[in-house]
Amino acid sequence: MPFELTVINPSGNSLQVPLDHFPFSIGRHNDNQLILRDSRVSRKHALIETQDSELRIRDLESLHGVRVNGVKIHGAQRLAAGDTVDFGLEDGYRLVLVEKSDAELRRLMGKLPGARGADSELSKLRALTEVARSLEHAMSTHDVLAAVVEAALTVTGCERGFLLLEQTDQLVVELGRDNTGRVLDNTQLPIPADLIRRALKERKELLSFQLDPLADWSSRFNASAGVRDLRRVLCVPLLRLRGGVNTGETMAATVEDTVGLIYMDSRHGEAVHEEGNRELLQTLALEASTILENARLLEEERKKHRLEQELALARTIQSNLLPHKLAAEGPVAAVGSSIPTHQVGGDFYDVLRRPDGSWLVAVADVSGKGVGAALLASLLQGVLLEAASSGAQLDQWLPRLNRFLLERTAGEKYATIFACNIDAGGRLEYINAGHSRPFIVRPNHAGGPTLEALDQDGFPVGLLDIATFEPAPAQLHPGDTLVLFSDGVEEGRRGPNEFFGRERIAAALMARAQGSVQEIHDHLRDSLTSYLAGVEPHDDATLLLVRYLP
């Protein structure tokens, strides 16, 4: 004989669900034949199956178990008409097995304990309690929103509910449910979403608006499938909340703060407009808005965390690309460092021996910040390495690099570079492509230590196709130190117009002019750090000091 299940939900409402195929699964997950929206019900809780023309219910090792007529079962248990099934919860779902007969159904429904009408104030309170329980058990955002929609259906007595969210100037169905808990998709929304959005945008009140599908203001409404059968349509806006979501100071100021709505309809009965129902619906809408805002903030935090992880990895890679060991014996000894910003920058430096025994020395600073600048800096390091190993002269590889960058970045990314060759006799040949002008510390001058600036300057590489790169000469004497630095040193600031500046660089160099190259480097770096006084540097501060030791 055909059977049905009468399902009584925690709110006290009941509905009939046919047992039309087997096995018939029951649980919280969407792929069950009967979906029970209770966070305490297991994802796969129970199974009804046939055996020897009998119905049997099996507990699928659920958390709270299955009870038939109040007795907990172990494994499978035979079911007969009139048996009640619950899930180990006093205030949870209850099922009653009935024969598929109107007379028998009416007879049994008259005996159902706890059955209540949809308009019962207690059932509405229980619906709100189920939303709170969903939040308490930390269900997914989607499941909690589904609980909100189902609670709204309980409050209104509507048959179907959809939650629609604003996405790129259109409303998109996020989820749908009917009053049995069955999942609905966007094709089952009877009214076109763009027309619902129009009514939403034209509403006068912040927390509610009327949508009359039978009104003659849109022929598309009347032409929509199923619209003529609708007797009730309710829509409740969802709002973008401002302020602290969990502080009790949350608010949404204007109609423009709308992020979506809960749409509900029914083919039976008239719309219910009691003030109590309206307040309950608004409470549910604000709860859904809070959930959405928390989900949005959580997703932003996750994106920020992922970005910070990626930047940390990029900074590590960039740091590892800097030379860990520089020349330490004749004819040059070098010391370098880079004080990084929180962001990924584009500074690099290196000292490389060339095939003829001379040394190629360079410091570069790629424009901008971020991963793009770091990638371009890595490319320039490769170019520098190739130039050193091939023996190419400065006025050969710098013009080629300029053309290469222009062809690929169209002037949007460029780099300042100071590059020089130092031979065994201390002869220095250099090109300054828009970089900070370096100093030479001469500690053994007849009148005492002196400081000389290499003032030649030029265009950065990758900025202009008319740029030329002409080498300039200089001479290093035994004990002289070439001091190279990026603009993060010269322009290090602790206030809007308080720069470290070239004068402080010069003073720090002269204060240790007769010290070792390491002492000069450390004093300059410490002077900059002390000047910044804990202020986060706005740019990488890179130093490279090279002493000539014949």
Disulfide bonds with the S-S distance in Angstrom:
none
